[in-house]
Amino acid sequence: MTRDDLAQRLVAARSRHQMIEMLAPEWLPPDAATAYAIQQAVLAGLGTATGGWKIGARAPGGAGSGAPLPATHVHPSPARIERQSFFRVLVELEIAFRFAEPVSPRADAYARDEVLALVGQILPAIEIVDSRFAEWPNVAPLAQLADAQNNGALVTGHAQPYGALARALDFVAPELELTFDGVSLVPEMAGNPAGDPRELLVWFVNHCAAMGITIEPEWTITTGSYVGAHRIEGAGLLHGHIDGLGEVEIEFV
């Protein structure tokens, strides 16, 4: 299978709502660069613009990874979403950002202070995790990366100016809640695996620059879960809250 073949299969899986039943080893992207190229090819095949990105890392200072999100799959809160429009639903409570202006590619790397100075807004978000592969989660990491890093959709709360909250908010261990029909989904030890998620923005800006991508200010950049991923099996009301940022809500129907 070529890169274009896998991209076409991912497009078909989304547009026809049919899972990819098998992923043979020879079909896998050989490297991350190929997986990132497949992400862009899928967006083009779907005929949708980019509405945001999901980014993350497994540990503070660890290697970053990410994926563009179709604009059609980024929704404002409160959102009413059909549970059956996904193959499976896992939910994550996250902090997201928007830049104040377009961030264009350049030859020199962006420094941390430069990147944070360009952040315009901050907001709470819930990511819906899904996969187009029937064998998920037993799927090679590069295939998951090609498949938008398992993104199903993103629901965003009210945005606030970043500067007003930059010093006041606890980015490592914020007070938060996530409930489904009133039952808490927050684990005893909550926290983003990457630590302070703002560090991921530095990787993201330089990743986009290396790919020749201009970051648009309307894109929502979500930065990883504070509560892990929780499977939702049926209809109900999902409510998230992060102190200092506010509410985000999804009604699954």
N, C-alpha and C positions, 0 to 999 in steps of 0.2 A: 504493500500500500504506500502510495506517495503522500507527501504532505497535503497536496490538493485533495486527494481521496479522503483523508481523514477529516479535513475541513468540510468537505461536502457531506460526509456522513453526520457530522455534528450539526450542520445546518438542517439536514433532513430530520434528524432526531427532534430538534426543536420545533420545526415548522409542522411536522406530521404527528408530533407527540408519540414517537415510537423509539424505545430505547435501542441502543446498540447492544445486541445480545452477546457478542463475543469480541474480544480485542486480542488478536494473535500477537505474539512478541515481535514479529517482523513489521507490524503496523505502528509500533511505538515511535514517537519523535526521538531522534538520536541524541538531541541535546536541548537545553533550555531555549536557545535562540530559535530553533525550529518550532518549539511549542508556542513561543510568543508570536511567531509569524502566523501560526495556525489561528491563534486568537483573533488576529486582525482579519484574516481571511474569512472567519466565521461571521464577524460583524458585517463585512462587505457582502457576504452571501445572504445574510438576513435582511440586508437593505436598511439597516438602522444606524443612527449616529451613536457615538459614545455618550453615555449619560453619567459616567463616573468610573471609578476603579475600586477594587478591593485589593488591599495590600496587607502583608503580615510577615512575621518571622517566628521561629520556634523558640527563641530565647533572646534576651537582651543582647544586642550587638551581633546577633546571628544574621545569616544571609537572608535578604529580603526576597519576596516573590509577590506577584500580583497578576491581575487580569482586568481588562476593560469590561465594563458592564453596558449592555444595550440600553439606550435611553428609554426604550419601551418597558424595561423591567425595573425602573427606578420610580418609586411612587411616594407621594407625600402622605404623611400621617394626618388623620386616621385613614387607614386603607381597608377596603373590603375586597378580599382575594379568595378566589375559588381554590380550595385545597386540592381538588382533582386536576388542576392545571399543571401540577408538578408530579414527578415520578415518586419522590419522597420529600418530606418536609422536615428539616432540622432548623432551629432558630438560634440566633446569636445576638446578644446585646453589645453594641459597639459605640465608639466615639468616632465621628466623621468630621471632615474638614472641607472647606472650599478656599481656593486661592482668590486673592483680591483682584488679580489681573492675569492676562495670559502669560504663561511662562514658556518662553521659546527655547528651542535647542541652541546650544553654543558649544564651542570647542573645549573651553575650560570648565572643570567641574564646579558645580554650585556648592558653596560652603554652607554649613549648618545655619549660621546666623543669617545668611542671605535667604535661605529657604523659609525659615520661620518668620522673617520680616515680610514675606510675600503672602502669608496666610491671612485670609480675610474673615472667614467665618468658621464656627464650630457648632456641631449639632449632634443630638443622639440619633442612633439608627439601629434598626433590626435587619440583619441579613437573613434571608432564607437560603439555606444550603440545599442544593440538589445536584444530581449528576445525570448525564445522559447515558452512562454505562450501566448495564444490568448487573455487572459483577461488582459494582462499587459497594463497599470501600476497598475491596481487594483488587485495586487497579493501580498500575505503576504511577508514581508521582508525576512523571512527565506527561502522561496521558491526562491526568487530572489537571495539570497546569494548562494544557492545550484546551481543555473543556472549561475555560473560564475559572479555573481553580475552584470548581464545584459551586459556582454561584447560580442561584435560582432567581433571586430578586433582592431588591433593597428598598426598605421603607424608611423615610427620613422624617425626623421631627423638625421643630422650629429652629431656624438658624439664628445665632447670636454673633455679635462682633467678637472675633478671637481676642483682640487686644485687651478687652475688659475682663476676660476670664483667664488669660494666660498665666497669671500668678496666683489667682484665687483657687483654681480647680486642682484637685489632687488627681493627676493623670495616671498615677501608678495604682492607687487603691481608692477610687471614688466610691462614695455611698451610692448604692443602686438597688433596684429591684426589677425582677422579671417574673411575671405571673401568667399562668394560663388558666382561665376560668377561676381565678382567685388562688390557685395553688402555686407556691413559689418554686421557681426553677433555678434559684441561685445556689451554687454549691457552698460548702463551708469555707473553702479557700478560693475566693474569686480574685481574678486579676488577668491582665493581658499577658500572654506568654512573652511578648516583645518588651515588656516593661513600659516605659513611657512611649506611647504610640507616635509621638511627634518625631522621634528619631527615624521612623520609617519614611516620613515625608522626604527626608534627605535622599534616601535610596531611591524613592519614587521619582523625584525630579530628575535625578541623574540617569535613571533608567530610561525615562521618556526622552531625555536629551539624546542618549545613545541611539535610540530608535528613530530619531527625527520627528518626534511627536510633540506638538505644542499643547500644553495643558490649558484647558479653557476654564474660566472662572465659574461657569455654571456646573462643572463636574463636581460630584460628591465623592470624596476619597475616604472610604471607610477602612478602619485600621486594625481589625481583629477583635475577637470576642473576649469579654471579661468574665463570662459565665460558662464557657465551653459551648457545645452544641447539643440541643435538646430536641428529640424527635416529637413531632406533633402528628397524631394519628387521625384526628377528626376535626369537626367544626368546633369553634369556640373563640373566645376573646383573649388575645395575647396583649399584655400591657407591660411596657418598660418605662423605667424612670431612672435618670442619673441626676443626682443632686447638683444643682447649678446649671444644668443643661435643659431639664424638663422632660416631657413625656413623648413617647412614641407608641403607636397602637395599631394592631392588625386584627380585624375580624375575619377569621377563616370560615367560609361557608361551603 
